[in-house]
Amino acid sequence: MVNKESKRFKVSLKNRQVRRKLVIMAPAILVAVLITLFYELQFISLLIVMLGAVLFYTWRFRFNRKNR
């Protein structure tokens, strides 16, 4: 029988993945919002957010693979 607590994902800044996502995605989203508001370039904003997501998931894949 699997413990319920072990399957839960803890959203805490002690969690390395949560910190990394915050460090990568927060500035990407902020820059994207500012570019959209001041320059009205939605396409560039979308690319910035997508690049941030790709960077995070690439790091996450390598992190999980290294810790196996």
C-alpha positions as CSV (number, residue, x, y, z in Angstrom):
1,M,0.0,0.0,0.0
2,V,1.4,3.4,-1.0
3,N,1.4,6.2,1.5
4,K,-0.7,9.2,0.3
5,E,1.8,11.7,1.6
6,S,4.6,10.3,-0.6
7,K,2.6,11.0,-3.8
8,R,1.8,14.6,-3.0
9,F,3.8,17.4,-4.5
10,K,4.8,19.9,-1.9
11,V,4.7,23.5,-3.0
12,S,7.4,25.1,-0.8
13,L,10.5,27.1,-1.5
14,K,12.5,24.3,0.1
15,N,11.6,22.2,-2.9
16,R,14.3,22.7,-5.6
17,Q,11.9,22.4,-8.5
18,V,9.6,25.0,-7.2
19,R,12.5,27.4,-6.6
20,R,13.8,26.8,-10.1
21,K,10.4,27.3,-11.7
22,L,10.0,30.6,-9.8
23,V,13.5,31.8,-10.8
24,I,13.0,31.0,-14.5
25,M,9.3,31.6,-15.1
26,A,8.6,34.7,-13.0
27,P,11.0,37.0,-14.9
28,A,9.9,35.5,-18.3
29,I,6.3,36.2,-17.5
30,L,7.1,39.7,-16.2
31,V,9.1,40.6,-19.3
32,A,6.4,39.2,-21.5
33,V,3.7,41.2,-19.8
34,L,5.8,44.4,-20.1
35,I,6.5,43.8,-23.7
36,T,2.8,43.2,-24.4
37,L,1.8,46.4,-22.5
38,F,4.3,48.8,-23.9
39,Y,5.1,47.5,-27.4
40,E,2.0,45.3,-28.2
41,L,4.1,42.5,-29.5
42,Q,2.2,39.4,-28.4
43,F,4.2,37.1,-30.6
44,I,7.5,38.0,-28.9
45,S,5.8,37.7,-25.5
46,L,4.6,34.2,-26.4
47,L,8.1,33.2,-27.5
48,I,9.6,34.5,-24.2
49,V,7.2,32.5,-22.1
50,M,7.6,29.4,-24.2
51,L,11.4,29.7,-24.0
52,G,11.1,30.0,-20.2
53,A,9.0,26.8,-20.1
54,V,11.4,24.9,-22.4
55,L,14.4,26.0,-20.2
56,F,12.6,24.9,-17.0
57,Y,11.5,21.5,-18.4
58,T,14.9,20.8,-19.9
59,W,16.5,21.5,-16.5
60,R,13.8,19.3,-14.8
61,F,14.5,16.4,-17.2
62,R,18.2,16.6,-16.5
63,F,17.7,17.0,-12.7
64,N,15.4,14.0,-12.5
65,R,17.7,11.9,-14.7
66,K,20.7,12.8,-12.6
67,N,19.0,12.0,-9.3
68,R,17.8,8.4,-10.3
